[in-house]
Amino acid sequence: MWLSEPFYESLPYYYIALGFVTGVGSYRLDIWYWSEILALVAAASLVAGLVLWLKRRDYRRSRSRLDLNADDQA
């Protein structure tokens, strides 16, 4: 699956925003089980956004370290 670069780069922030919005919705909504469902969606979205952001950060950090090591050896 191919995603455009601007969308791909902002995906963790979309997940975090979705988690925040659904979290507020679960707090404000008191109909049947919707509050619990939205709370689960909020938690999953926040965790997914944070995991994606941290994994990308670590990968980019390791790539920059490898590039620096390659320059030192040359």
CHARMM-style PDB file with segment names, atoms N, HN, CA, C and O in Angstrom:
ATOM      1  N   MET     1       0.848  -1.175   0.000  1.00  0.00      PROA
ATOM      2  CA  MET     1       0.000   0.000   0.000  1.00  0.00      PROA
ATOM      3  C   MET     1       0.890   1.232   0.000  1.00  0.00      PROA
ATOM      4  O   MET     1       1.828   1.330   0.791  1.00  0.00      PROA
ATOM      5  N   TRP     2       0.597   2.161  -0.878  1.00  0.00      PROA
ATOM      6  HN  TRP     2      -0.165   2.081  -1.521  1.00  0.00      PROA
ATOM      7  CA  TRP     2       1.394   3.360  -1.007  1.00  0.00      PROA
ATOM      8  C   TRP     2       0.585   4.554  -0.506  1.00  0.00      PROA
ATOM      9  O   TRP     2      -0.574   4.726  -0.881  1.00  0.00      PROA
ATOM     10  N   LEU     3       1.199   5.374   0.338  1.00  0.00      PROA
ATOM     11  HN  LEU     3       2.141   5.234   0.642  1.00  0.00      PROA
ATOM     12  CA  LEU     3       0.571   6.601   0.833  1.00  0.00      PROA
ATOM     13  C   LEU     3       1.454   7.773   0.428  1.00  0.00      PROA
ATOM     14  O   LEU     3       2.677   7.649   0.359  1.00  0.00      PROA
ATOM     15  N   SER     4       0.825   8.901   0.165  1.00  0.00      PROA
ATOM     16  HN  SER     4      -0.169   9.001   0.222  1.00  0.00      PROA
ATOM     17  CA  SER     4       1.617  10.080  -0.169  1.00  0.00      PROA
ATOM     18  C   SER     4       2.445  10.486   1.052  1.00  0.00      PROA
ATOM     19  O   SER     4       2.035  10.272   2.193  1.00  0.00      PROA
ATOM     20  N   GLU     5       3.597  11.066   0.799  1.00  0.00      PROA
ATOM     21  HN  GLU     5       3.930  11.240  -0.127  1.00  0.00      PROA
ATOM     22  CA  GLU     5       4.530  11.382   1.881  1.00  0.00      PROA
ATOM     23  C   GLU     5       3.948  12.331   2.938  1.00  0.00      PROA
ATOM     24  O   GLU     5       4.134  12.073   4.128  1.00  0.00      PROA
ATOM     25  N   PRO     6       3.248  13.426   2.560  1.00  0.00      PROA
ATOM     26  CA  PRO     6       2.699  14.292   3.604  1.00  0.00      PROA
ATOM     27  C   PRO     6       1.698  13.563   4.515  1.00  0.00      PROA
ATOM     28  O   PRO     6       1.676  13.776   5.727  1.00  0.00      PROA
ATOM     29  N   PHE     7       0.885  12.713   3.913  1.00  0.00      PROA
ATOM     30  HN  PHE     7       0.903  12.541   2.928  1.00  0.00      PROA
ATOM     31  CA  PHE     7      -0.081  11.959   4.723  1.00  0.00      PROA
ATOM     32  C   PHE     7       0.645  10.944   5.608  1.00  0.00      PROA
ATOM     33  O   PHE     7       0.322  10.799   6.787  1.00  0.00      PROA
ATOM     34  N   TYR     8       1.626  10.246   5.036  1.00  0.00      PROA
ATOM     35  HN  TYR     8       1.888  10.364   4.078  1.00  0.00      PROA
ATOM     36  CA  TYR     8       2.384   9.247   5.777  1.00  0.00      PROA
ATOM     37  C   TYR     8       3.115   9.873   6.964  1.00  0.00      PROA
ATOM     38  O   TYR     8       3.131   9.306   8.057  1.00  0.00      PROA
ATOM     39  N   GLU     9       3.711  11.030   6.750  1.00  0.00      PROA
ATOM     40  HN  GLU     9       3.698  11.491   5.862  1.00  0.00      PROA
ATOM     41  CA  GLU     9       4.459  11.685   7.824  1.00  0.00      PROA
ATOM     42  C   GLU     9       3.554  12.208   8.935  1.00  0.00      PROA
ATOM     43  O   GLU     9       3.980  12.290  10.087  1.00  0.00      PROA
ATOM     44  N   SER    10       2.320  12.561   8.608  1.00  0.00      PROA
ATOM     45  HN  SER    10       1.974  12.494   7.672  1.00  0.00      PROA
ATOM     46  CA  SER    10       1.421  13.113   9.623  1.00  0.00      PROA
ATOM     47  C   SER    10       0.508  12.064  10.246  1.00  0.00      PROA
ATOM     48  O   SER    10      -0.319  12.401  11.094  1.00  0.00      PROA
ATOM     49  N   LEU    11       0.638  10.797   9.844  1.00  0.00      PROA
ATOM     50  HN  LEU    11       1.309  10.523   9.155  1.00  0.00      PROA
ATOM     51  CA  LEU    11      -0.227   9.742  10.350  1.00  0.00      PROA
ATOM     52  C   LEU    11      -0.205   9.596  11.872  1.00  0.00      PROA
ATOM     53  O   LEU    11      -1.276   9.436  12.457  1.00  0.00      PROA
ATOM     54  N   PRO    12       0.945   9.642  12.551  1.00  0.00      PROA
ATOM     55  CA  PRO    12       0.911   9.544  14.018  1.00  0.00      PROA
ATOM     56  C   PRO    12       0.113  10.676  14.659  1.00  0.00      PROA
ATOM     57  O   PRO    12      -0.558  10.473  15.671  1.00  0.00      PROA
ATOM     58  N   TYR    13       0.188  11.864  14.071  1.00  0.00      PROA
ATOM     59  HN  TYR    13       0.734  12.029  13.249  1.00  0.00      PROA
ATOM     60  CA  TYR    13      -0.546  12.993  14.636  1.00  0.00      PROA
ATOM     61  C   TYR    13      -2.049  12.847  14.413  1.00  0.00      PROA
ATOM     62  O   TYR    13      -2.843  13.283  15.246  1.00  0.00      PROA
ATOM     63  N   TYR    14      -2.447  12.235  13.292  1.00  0.00      PROA
ATOM     64  HN  TYR    14      -1.802  11.880  12.615  1.00  0.00      PROA
ATOM     65  CA  TYR    14      -3.865  11.938  13.071  1.00  0.00      PROA
ATOM     66  C   TYR    14      -4.374  10.944  14.105  1.00  0.00      PROA
ATOM     67  O   TYR    14      -5.469  11.105  14.645  1.00  0.00      PROA
ATOM     68  N   TYR    15      -3.579   9.921  14.377  1.00  0.00      PROA
ATOM     69  HN  TYR    15      -2.690   9.791  13.939  1.00  0.00      PROA
ATOM     70  CA  TYR    15      -3.978   8.938  15.387  1.00  0.00      PROA
ATOM     71  C   TYR    15      -4.113   9.593  16.762  1.00  0.00      PROA
ATOM     72  O   TYR    15      -5.074   9.328  17.484  1.00  0.00      PROA
ATOM     73  N   ILE    16      -3.168  10.435  17.118  1.00  0.00      PROA
ATOM     74  HN  ILE    16      -2.388  10.650  16.531  1.00  0.00      PROA
ATOM     75  CA  ILE    16      -3.227  11.095  18.420  1.00  0.00      PROA
ATOM     76  C   ILE    16      -4.410  12.051  18.491  1.00  0.00      PROA
ATOM     77  O   ILE    16      -5.075  12.133  19.523  1.00  0.00      PROA
ATOM     78  N   ALA    17      -4.681  12.775  17.409  1.00  0.00      PROA
ATOM     79  HN  ALA    17      -4.141  12.709  16.571  1.00  0.00      PROA
ATOM     80  CA  ALA    17      -5.840  13.673  17.379  1.00  0.00      PROA
ATOM     81  C   ALA    17      -7.136  12.883  17.485  1.00  0.00      PROA
ATOM     82  O   ALA    17      -8.055  13.285  18.199  1.00  0.00      PROA
ATOM     83  N   LEU    18      -7.213  11.755  16.775  1.00  0.00      PROA
ATOM     84  HN  LEU    18      -6.466  11.429  16.195  1.00  0.00      PROA
ATOM     85  CA  LEU    18      -8.397  10.905  16.870  1.00  0.00      PROA
ATOM     86  C   LEU    18      -8.582  10.404  18.296  1.00  0.00      PROA
ATOM     87  O   LEU    18      -9.703  10.371  18.803  1.00  0.00      PROA
ATOM     88  N   GLY    19      -7.496  10.017  18.941  1.00  0.00      PROA
ATOM     89  HN  GLY    19      -6.585  10.043  18.529  1.00  0.00      PROA
ATOM     90  CA  GLY    19      -7.572   9.565  20.326  1.00  0.00      PROA
ATOM     91  C   GLY    19      -8.046  10.661  21.260  1.00  0.00      PROA
ATOM     92  O   GLY    19      -8.837  10.409  22.168  1.00  0.00      PROA
ATOM     93  N   PHE    20      -7.563  11.880  21.041  1.00  0.00      PROA
ATOM     94  HN  PHE    20      -6.920  12.084  20.304  1.00  0.00      PROA
ATOM     95  CA  PHE    20      -7.979  12.992  21.889  1.00  0.00      PROA
ATOM     96  C   PHE    20      -9.464  13.308  21.683  1.00  0.00      PROA
ATOM     97  O   PHE    20     -10.202  13.499  22.650  1.00  0.00      PROA
ATOM     98  N   VAL    21      -9.896  13.362  20.422  1.00  0.00      PROA
ATOM     99  HN  VAL    21      -9.296  13.207  19.636  1.00  0.00      PROA
ATOM    100  CA  VAL    21     -11.298  13.691  20.119  1.00  0.00      PROA
ATOM    101  C   VAL    21     -12.243  12.618  20.660  1.00  0.00      PROA
ATOM    102  O   VAL    21     -13.265  12.939  21.265  1.00  0.00      PROA
ATOM    103  N   THR    22     -11.906  11.350  20.444  1.00  0.00      PROA
ATOM    104  HN  THR    22     -11.075  11.089  19.952  1.00  0.00      PROA
ATOM    105  CA  THR    22     -12.777  10.293  20.955  1.00  0.00      PROA
ATOM    106  C   THR    22     -12.731  10.214  22.485  1.00  0.00      PROA
ATOM    107  O   THR    22     -13.712   9.826  23.118  1.00  0.00      PROA
ATOM    108  N   GLY    23     -11.592  10.582  23.072  1.00  0.00      PROA
ATOM    109  HN  GLY    23     -10.795  10.898  22.557  1.00  0.00      PROA
ATOM    110  CA  GLY    23     -11.525  10.629  24.531  1.00  0.00      PROA
ATOM    111  C   GLY    23     -12.447  11.693  25.100  1.00  0.00      PROA
ATOM    112  O   GLY    23     -13.147  11.458  26.085  1.00  0.00      PROA
ATOM    113  N   VAL    24     -12.445  12.858  24.479  1.00  0.00      PROA
ATOM    114  HN  VAL    24     -11.877  13.049  23.679  1.00  0.00      PROA
ATOM    115  CA  VAL    24     -13.363  13.919  24.911  1.00  0.00      PROA
ATOM    116  C   VAL    24     -14.805  13.481  24.677  1.00  0.00      PROA
ATOM    117  O   VAL    24     -15.683  13.731  25.503  1.00  0.00      PROA
ATOM    118  N   GLY    25     -15.041  12.820  23.534  1.00  0.00      PROA
ATOM    119  HN  GLY    25     -14.328  12.617  22.863  1.00  0.00      PROA
ATOM    120  CA  GLY    25     -16.389  12.328  23.241  1.00  0.00      PROA
ATOM    121  C   GLY    25     -16.850  11.298  24.254  1.00  0.00      PROA
ATOM    122  O   GLY    25     -18.020  11.292  24.637  1.00  0.00      PROA
ATOM    123  N   SER    26     -15.964  10.438  24.690  1.00  0.00      PROA
ATOM    124  HN  SER    26     -15.014  10.443  24.378  1.00  0.00      PROA
ATOM    125  CA  SER    26     -16.359   9.425  25.674  1.00  0.00      PROA
ATOM    126  C   SER    26     -16.647  10.067  27.026  1.00  0.00      PROA
ATOM    127  O   SER    26     -17.473   9.568  27.791  1.00  0.00      PROA
ATOM    128  N   TYR    27     -15.983  11.148  27.313  1.00  0.00      PROA
ATOM    129  HN  TYR    27     -15.313  11.554  26.692  1.00  0.00      PROA
ATOM    130  CA  TYR    27     -16.230  11.862  28.570  1.00  0.00      PROA
ATOM    131  C   TYR    27     -17.574  12.593  28.535  1.00  0.00      PROA
ATOM    132  O   TYR    27     -18.298  12.639  29.530  1.00  0.00      PROA
ATOM    133  N   ARG    28     -17.891  13.161  27.372  1.00  0.00      PROA
ATOM    134  HN  ARG    28     -17.303  13.123  26.564  1.00  0.00      PROA
ATOM    135  CA  ARG    28     -19.108  13.973  27.244  1.00  0.00      PROA
ATOM    136  C   ARG    28     -20.356  13.140  26.953  1.00  0.00      PROA
ATOM    137  O   ARG    28     -21.462  13.569  27.282  1.00  0.00      PROA
ATOM    138  N   LEU    29     -20.208  11.972  26.351  1.00  0.00      PROA
ATOM    139  HN  LEU    29     -19.309  11.624  26.083  1.00  0.00      PROA
ATOM    140  CA  LEU    29     -21.334  11.167  25.912  1.00  0.00      PROA
ATOM    141  C   LEU    29     -21.701  10.153  26.983  1.00  0.00      PROA
ATOM    142  O   LEU    29     -20.836   9.471  27.532  1.00  0.00      PROA
ATOM    143  N   ASP    30     -22.984  10.062  27.270  1.00  0.00      PROA
ATOM    144  HN  ASP    30     -23.687  10.616  26.823  1.00  0.00      PROA
ATOM    145  CA  ASP    30     -23.441   9.113  28.285  1.00  0.00      PROA
ATOM    146  C   ASP    30     -24.655   8.354  27.762  1.00  0.00      PROA
ATOM    147  O   ASP    30     -25.737   8.391  28.348  1.00  0.00      PROA
ATOM    148  N   ILE    31     -24.444   7.665  26.639  1.00  0.00      PROA
ATOM    149  HN  ILE    31     -23.565   7.635  26.162  1.00  0.00      PROA
ATOM    150  CA  ILE    31     -25.519   6.902  26.019  1.00  0.00      PROA
ATOM    151  C   ILE    31     -25.094   5.446  25.941  1.00  0.00      PROA
ATOM    152  O   ILE    31     -24.099   5.131  25.289  1.00  0.00      PROA
ATOM    153  N   TRP    32     -25.820   4.562  26.584  1.00  0.00      PROA
ATOM    154  HN  TRP    32     -26.629   4.818  27.113  1.00  0.00      PROA
ATOM    155  CA  TRP    32     -25.630   3.124  26.550  1.00  0.00      PROA
ATOM    156  C   TRP    32     -24.166   2.784  26.768  1.00  0.00      PROA
ATOM    157  O   TRP    32     -23.602   3.198  27.781  1.00  0.00      PROA
ATOM    158  N   TYR    33     -23.525   2.054  25.871  1.00  0.00      PROA
ATOM    159  HN  TYR    33     -23.982   1.717  25.048  1.00  0.00      PROA
ATOM    160  CA  TYR    33     -22.123   1.686  26.022  1.00  0.00      PROA
ATOM    161  C   TYR    33     -21.185   2.525  25.170  1.00  0.00      PROA
ATOM    162  O   TYR    33     -19.999   2.213  25.069  1.00  0.00      PROA
ATOM    163  N   TRP    34     -21.695   3.573  24.561  1.00  0.00      PROA
ATOM    164  HN  TRP    34     -22.659   3.826  24.643  1.00  0.00      PROA
ATOM    165  CA  TRP    34     -20.869   4.380  23.667  1.00  0.00      PROA
ATOM    166  C   TRP    34     -19.702   5.034  24.393  1.00  0.00      PROA
ATOM    167  O   TRP    34     -18.636   5.228  23.810  1.00  0.00      PROA
ATOM    168  N   SER    35     -19.896   5.365  25.627  1.00  0.00      PROA
ATOM    169  HN  SER    35     -20.762   5.207  26.101  1.00  0.00      PROA
ATOM    170  CA  SER    35     -18.811   5.979  26.388  1.00  0.00      PROA
ATOM    171  C   SER    35     -17.629   5.015  26.512  1.00  0.00      PROA
ATOM    172  O   SER    35     -16.477   5.407  26.326  1.00  0.00      PROA
ATOM    173  N   GLU    36     -17.926   3.748  26.830  1.00  0.00      PROA
ATOM    174  HN  GLU    36     -18.862   3.430  26.982  1.00  0.00      PROA
ATOM    175  CA  GLU    36     -16.861   2.751  26.966  1.00  0.00      PROA
ATOM    176  C   GLU    36     -16.219   2.427  25.616  1.00  0.00      PROA
ATOM    177  O   GLU    36     -15.003   2.258  25.530  1.00  0.00      PROA
ATOM    178  N   ILE    37     -17.030   2.341  24.572  1.00  0.00      PROA
ATOM    179  HN  ILE    37     -18.018   2.478  24.642  1.00  0.00      PROA
ATOM    180  CA  ILE    37     -16.507   2.052  23.238  1.00  0.00      PROA
ATOM    181  C   ILE    37     -15.572   3.174  22.795  1.00  0.00      PROA
ATOM    182  O   ILE    37     -14.476   2.914  22.298  1.00  0.00      PROA
ATOM    183  N   LEU    38     -16.007   4.423  22.977  1.00  0.00      PROA
ATOM    184  HN  LEU    38     -16.897   4.634  23.381  1.00  0.00      PROA
ATOM    185  CA  LEU    38     -15.160   5.550  22.588  1.00  0.00      PROA
ATOM    186  C   LEU    38     -13.891   5.624  23.431  1.00  0.00      PROA
ATOM    187  O   LEU    38     -12.839   6.023  22.932  1.00  0.00      PROA
ATOM    188  N   ALA    39     -13.979   5.248  24.687  1.00  0.00      PROA
ATOM    189  HN  ALA    39     -14.833   4.923  25.093  1.00  0.00      PROA
ATOM    190  CA  ALA    39     -12.791   5.241  25.538  1.00  0.00      PROA
ATOM    191  C   ALA    39     -11.778   4.211  25.040  1.00  0.00      PROA
ATOM    192  O   ALA    39     -10.576   4.475  25.046  1.00  0.00      PROA
ATOM    193  N   LEU    40     -12.252   3.044  24.612  1.00  0.00      PROA
ATOM    194  HN  LEU    40     -13.229   2.830  24.607  1.00  0.00      PROA
ATOM    195  CA  LEU    40     -11.345   2.028  24.067  1.00  0.00      PROA
ATOM    196  C   LEU    40     -10.724   2.490  22.756  1.00  0.00      PROA
ATOM    197  O   LEU    40      -9.533   2.281  22.526  1.00  0.00      PROA
ATOM    198  N   VAL    41     -11.524   3.116  21.896  1.00  0.00      PROA
ATOM    199  HN  VAL    41     -12.492   3.286  22.083  1.00  0.00      PROA
ATOM    200  CA  VAL    41     -10.991   3.645  20.635  1.00  0.00      PROA
ATOM    201  C   VAL    41      -9.963   4.739  20.923  1.00  0.00      PROA
ATOM    202  O   VAL    41      -8.928   4.814  20.262  1.00  0.00      PROA
ATOM    203  N   ALA    42     -10.251   5.578  21.904  1.00  0.00      PROA
ATOM    204  HN  ALA    42     -11.092   5.517  22.441  1.00  0.00      PROA
ATOM    205  CA  ALA    42      -9.322   6.656  22.266  1.00  0.00      PROA
ATOM    206  C   ALA    42      -7.997   6.083  22.762  1.00  0.00      PROA
ATOM    207  O   ALA    42      -6.929   6.533  22.348  1.00  0.00      PROA
ATOM    208  N   ALA    43      -8.068   5.107  23.634  1.00  0.00      PROA
ATOM    209  HN  ALA    43      -8.936   4.742  23.970  1.00  0.00      PROA
ATOM    210  CA  ALA    43      -6.842   4.511  24.167  1.00  0.00      PROA
ATOM    211  C   ALA    43      -6.041   3.830  23.055  1.00  0.00      PROA
ATOM    212  O   ALA    43      -4.822   3.985  22.980  1.00  0.00      PROA
ATOM    213  N   ALA    44      -6.728   3.079  22.197  1.00  0.00      PROA
ATOM    214  HN  ALA    44      -7.718   2.953  22.258  1.00  0.00      PROA
ATOM    215  CA  ALA    44      -6.031   2.389  21.101  1.00  0.00      PROA
ATOM    216  C   ALA    44      -5.403   3.385  20.134  1.00  0.00      PROA
ATOM    217  O   ALA    44      -4.285   3.170  19.665  1.00  0.00      PROA
ATOM    218  N   SER    45      -6.107   4.465  19.831  1.00  0.00      PROA
ATOM    219  HN  SER    45      -7.015   4.639  20.211  1.00  0.00      PROA
ATOM    220  CA  SER    45      -5.578   5.463  18.900  1.00  0.00      PROA
ATOM    221  C   SER    45      -4.372   6.188  19.490  1.00  0.00      PROA
ATOM    222  O   SER    45      -3.380   6.415  18.796  1.00  0.00      PROA
ATOM    223  N   LEU    46      -4.455   6.547  20.759  1.00  0.00      PROA
ATOM    224  HN  LEU    46      -5.260   6.363  21.322  1.00  0.00      PROA
ATOM    225  CA  LEU    46      -3.323   7.219  21.403  1.00  0.00      PROA
ATOM    226  C   LEU    46      -2.097   6.310  21.458  1.00  0.00      PROA
ATOM    227  O   LEU    46      -0.981   6.748  21.181  1.00  0.00      PROA
ATOM    228  N   VAL    47      -2.306   5.056  21.814  1.00  0.00      PROA
ATOM    229  HN  VAL    47      -3.213   4.700  22.039  1.00  0.00      PROA
ATOM    230  CA  VAL    47      -1.180   4.111  21.877  1.00  0.00      PROA
ATOM    231  C   VAL    47      -0.594   3.896  20.487  1.00  0.00      PROA
ATOM    232  O   VAL    47       0.626   3.892  20.324  1.00  0.00      PROA
ATOM    233  N   ALA    48      -1.454   3.715  19.481  1.00  0.00      PROA
ATOM    234  HN  ALA    48      -2.446   3.718  19.613  1.00  0.00      PROA
ATOM    235  CA  ALA    48      -0.966   3.501  18.111  1.00  0.00      PROA
ATOM    236  C   ALA    48      -0.183   4.711  17.620  1.00  0.00      PROA
ATOM    237  O   ALA    48       0.870   4.552  17.002  1.00  0.00      PROA
ATOM    238  N   GLY    49      -0.675   5.911  17.881  1.00  0.00      PROA
ATOM    239  HN  GLY    49      -1.531   6.041  18.383  1.00  0.00      PROA
ATOM    240  CA  GLY    49       0.026   7.116  17.467  1.00  0.00      PROA
ATOM    241  C   GLY    49       1.376   7.257  18.142  1.00  0.00      PROA
ATOM    242  O   GLY    49       2.367   7.592  17.493  1.00  0.00      PROA
ATOM    243  N   LEU    50       1.419   7.001  19.439  1.00  0.00      PROA
ATOM    244  HN  LEU    50       0.614   6.728  19.965  1.00  0.00      PROA
ATOM    245  CA  LEU    50       2.682   7.113  20.166  1.00  0.00      PROA
ATOM    246  C   LEU    50       3.681   6.042  19.741  1.00  0.00      PROA
ATOM    247  O   LEU    50       4.868   6.331  19.590  1.00  0.00      PROA
ATOM    248  N   VAL    51       3.215   4.812  19.547  1.00  0.00      PROA
ATOM    249  HN  VAL    51       2.250   4.578  19.669  1.00  0.00      PROA
ATOM    250  CA  VAL    51       4.111   3.739  19.114  1.00  0.00      PROA
ATOM    251  C   VAL    51       4.679   4.053  17.739  1.00  0.00      PROA
ATOM    252  O   VAL    51       5.879   3.902  17.509  1.00  0.00      PROA
ATOM    253  N   LEU    52       3.827   4.487  16.833  1.00  0.00      PROA
ATOM    254  HN  LEU    52       2.852   4.610  17.020  1.00  0.00      PROA
ATOM    255  CA  LEU    52       4.279   4.813  15.483  1.00  0.00      PROA
ATOM    256  C   LEU    52       5.288   5.958  15.500  1.00  0.00      PROA
ATOM    257  O   LEU    52       6.304   5.903  14.808  1.00  0.00      PROA
ATOM    258  N   TRP    53       5.012   6.983  16.283  1.00  0.00      PROA
ATOM    259  HN  TRP    53       4.186   7.027  16.845  1.00  0.00      PROA
ATOM    260  CA  TRP    53       5.912   8.129  16.372  1.00  0.00      PROA
ATOM    261  C   TRP    53       7.274   7.712  16.970  1.00  0.00      PROA
ATOM    262  O   TRP    53       8.325   8.105  16.463  1.00  0.00      PROA
ATOM    263  N   LEU    54       7.240   6.917  18.048  1.00  0.00      PROA
ATOM    264  HN  LEU    54       6.386   6.598  18.459  1.00  0.00      PROA
ATOM    265  CA  LEU    54       8.484   6.495  18.689  1.00  0.00      PROA
ATOM    266  C   LEU    54       9.295   5.556  17.804  1.00  0.00      PROA
ATOM    267  O   LEU    54      10.520   5.669  17.749  1.00  0.00      PROA
ATOM    268  N   LYS    55       8.635   4.635  17.112  1.00  0.00      PROA
ATOM    269  HN  LYS    55       7.641   4.543  17.156  1.00  0.00      PROA
ATOM    270  CA  LYS    55       9.360   3.723  16.219  1.00  0.00      PROA
ATOM    271  C   LYS    55      10.018   4.486  15.075  1.00  0.00      PROA
ATOM    272  O   LYS    55      11.156   4.186  14.712  1.00  0.00      PROA
ATOM    273  N   ARG    56       9.330   5.455  14.508  1.00  0.00      PROA
ATOM    274  HN  ARG    56       8.406   5.698  14.804  1.00  0.00      PROA
ATOM    275  CA  ARG    56       9.920   6.256  13.437  1.00  0.00      PROA
ATOM    276  C   ARG    56      11.095   7.073  13.956  1.00  0.00      PROA
ATOM    277  O   ARG    56      12.124   7.185  13.289  1.00  0.00      PROA
ATOM    278  N   ARG    57      10.943   7.641  15.140  1.00  0.00      PROA
ATOM    279  HN  ARG    57      10.107   7.550  15.682  1.00  0.00      PROA
ATOM    280  CA  ARG    57      12.028   8.440  15.720  1.00  0.00      PROA
ATOM    281  C   ARG    57      13.266   7.578  15.961  1.00  0.00      PROA
ATOM    282  O   ARG    57      14.385   7.988  15.651  1.00  0.00      PROA
ATOM    283  N   ASP    58      13.061   6.388  16.513  1.00  0.00      PROA
ATOM    284  HN  ASP    58      12.152   6.055  16.765  1.00  0.00      PROA
ATOM    285  CA  ASP    58      14.195   5.504  16.772  1.00  0.00      PROA
ATOM    286  C   ASP    58      14.852   5.047  15.479  1.00  0.00      PROA
ATOM    287  O   ASP    58      16.078   4.979  15.397  1.00  0.00      PROA
ATOM    288  N   TYR    59      14.048   4.732  14.468  1.00  0.00      PROA
ATOM    289  HN  TYR    59      13.052   4.787  14.535  1.00  0.00      PROA
ATOM    290  CA  TYR    59      14.616   4.301  13.190  1.00  0.00      PROA
ATOM    291  C   TYR    59      15.434   5.419  12.559  1.00  0.00      PROA
ATOM    292  O   TYR    59      16.535   5.182  12.063  1.00  0.00      PROA
ATOM    293  N   ARG    60      14.903   6.627  12.577  1.00  0.00      PROA
ATOM    294  HN  ARG    60      14.008   6.820  12.981  1.00  0.00      PROA
ATOM    295  CA  ARG    60      15.633   7.756  11.982  1.00  0.00      PROA
ATOM    296  C   ARG    60      16.901   8.063  12.758  1.00  0.00      PROA
ATOM    297  O   ARG    60      17.918   8.436  12.175  1.00  0.00      PROA
ATOM    298  N   ARG    61      16.838   7.906  14.064  1.00  0.00      PROA
ATOM    299  HN  ARG    61      16.012   7.602  14.537  1.00  0.00      PROA
ATOM    300  CA  ARG    61      18.031   8.131  14.884  1.00  0.00      PROA
ATOM    301  C   ARG    61      19.099   7.095  14.589  1.00  0.00      PROA
ATOM    302  O   ARG    61      20.280   7.429  14.496  1.00  0.00      PROA
ATOM    303  N   SER    62      18.695   5.835  14.440  1.00  0.00      PROA
ATOM    304  HN  SER    62      17.735   5.564  14.516  1.00  0.00      PROA
ATOM    305  CA  SER    62      19.670   4.789  14.148  1.00  0.00      PROA
ATOM    306  C   SER    62      20.241   4.961  12.744  1.00  0.00      PROA
ATOM    307  O   SER    62      21.422   4.695  12.523  1.00  0.00      PROA
ATOM    308  N   ARG    63      19.425   5.400  11.799  1.00  0.00      PROA
ATOM    309  HN  ARG    63      18.465   5.617  11.979  1.00  0.00      PROA
ATOM    310  CA  ARG    63      19.921   5.645  10.441  1.00  0.00      PROA
ATOM    311  C   ARG    63      20.933   6.785  10.429  1.00  0.00      PROA
ATOM    312  O   ARG    63      21.928   6.715   9.707  1.00  0.00      PROA
ATOM    313  N   SER    64      20.696   7.825  11.210  1.00  0.00      PROA
ATOM    314  HN  SER    64      19.888   7.881  11.796  1.00  0.00      PROA
ATOM    315  CA  SER    64      21.648   8.937  11.230  1.00  0.00      PROA
ATOM    316  C   SER    64      22.958   8.503  11.886  1.00  0.00      PROA
ATOM    317  O   SER    64      24.031   8.949  11.480  1.00  0.00      PROA
ATOM    318  N   ARG    65      22.876   7.634  12.899  1.00  0.00      PROA
ATOM    319  HN  ARG    65      22.004   7.272  13.229  1.00  0.00      PROA
ATOM    320  CA  ARG    65      24.089   7.118  13.520  1.00  0.00      PROA
ATOM    321  C   ARG    65      24.881   6.260  12.543  1.00  0.00      PROA
ATOM    322  O   ARG    65      26.108   6.343  12.496  1.00  0.00      PROA
ATOM    323  N   LEU    66      24.190   5.442  11.766  1.00  0.00      PROA
ATOM    324  HN  LEU    66      23.193   5.374  11.804  1.00  0.00      PROA
ATOM    325  CA  LEU    66      24.871   4.614  10.772  1.00  0.00      PROA
ATOM    326  C   LEU    66      25.535   5.480   9.715  1.00  0.00      PROA
ATOM    327  O   LEU    66      26.644   5.184   9.271  1.00  0.00      PROA
ATOM    328  N   ASP    67      24.852   6.558   9.308  1.00  0.00      PROA
ATOM    329  HN  ASP    67      23.951   6.799   9.670  1.00  0.00      PROA
ATOM    330  CA  ASP    67      25.437   7.468   8.328  1.00  0.00      PROA
ATOM    331  C   ASP    67      26.683   8.146   8.887  1.00  0.00      PROA
ATOM    332  O   ASP    67      27.669   8.314   8.170  1.00  0.00      PROA
ATOM    333  N   LEU    68      26.648   8.537  10.163  1.00  0.00      PROA
ATOM    334  HN  LEU    68      25.846   8.400  10.745  1.00  0.00      PROA
ATOM    335  CA  LEU    68      27.819   9.155  10.779  1.00  0.00      PROA
ATOM    336  C   LEU    68      28.972   8.176  10.883  1.00  0.00      PROA
ATOM    337  O   LEU    68      30.122   8.551  10.658  1.00  0.00      PROA
ATOM    338  N   ASN    69      28.681   6.916  11.223  1.00  0.00      PROA
ATOM    339  HN  ASN    69      27.747   6.611  11.406  1.00  0.00      PROA
ATOM    340  CA  ASN    69      29.729   5.900  11.308  1.00  0.00      PROA
ATOM    341  C   ASN    69      30.332   5.614   9.949  1.00  0.00      PROA
ATOM    342  O   ASN    69      31.538   5.388   9.848  1.00  0.00      PROA
ATOM    343  N   ALA    70      29.533   5.618   8.913  1.00  0.00      PROA
ATOM    344  HN  ALA    70      28.553   5.802   8.994  1.00  0.00      PROA
ATOM    345  CA  ALA    70      30.033   5.383   7.558  1.00  0.00      PROA
ATOM    346  C   ALA    70      30.955   6.518   7.132  1.00  0.00      PROA
ATOM    347  O   ALA    70      31.960   6.283   6.462  1.00  0.00      PROA
ATOM    348  N   ASP    71      30.618   7.752   7.520  1.00  0.00      PROA
ATOM    349  HN  ASP    71      29.802   7.943   8.065  1.00  0.00      PROA
ATOM    350  CA  ASP    71      31.466   8.900   7.182  1.00  0.00      PROA
ATOM    351  C   ASP    71      32.796   8.841   7.923  1.00  0.00      PROA
ATOM    352  O   ASP    71      33.831   9.222   7.375  1.00  0.00      PROA
ATOM    353  N   ASP    72      32.774   8.361   9.174  1.00  0.00      PROA
ATOM    354  HN  ASP    72      31.934   8.051   9.619  1.00  0.00      PROA
ATOM    355  CA  ASP    72      34.004   8.265   9.956  1.00  0.00      PROA
ATOM    356  C   ASP    72      34.959   7.222   9.376  1.00  0.00      PROA
ATOM    357  O   ASP    72      36.176   7.402   9.430  1.00  0.00      PROA
ATOM    358  N   GLN    73      34.426   6.144   8.827  1.00  0.00      PROA
ATOM    359  HN  GLN    73      33.437   5.997   8.783  1.00  0.00      PROA
ATOM    360  CA  GLN    73      35.248   5.077   8.299  1.00  0.00      PROA
ATOM    361  C   GLN    73      35.840   5.400   6.938  1.00  0.00      PROA
ATOM    362  O   GLN    73      36.834   4.800   6.528  1.00  0.00      PROA
ATOM    363  N   ALA    74      35.236   6.335   6.249  1.00  0.00      PROA
ATOM    364  HN  ALA    74      34.429   6.821   6.582  1.00  0.00      PROA
ATOM    365  CA  ALA    74      35.703   6.670   4.883  1.00  0.00      PROA
ATOM    366  C   ALA    74      36.940   7.525   4.895  1.00  0.00      PROA
ATOM    367  OT1 ALA    74      37.451   7.888   3.835  1.00  0.00      PROA
TER     368      ALA     74
END
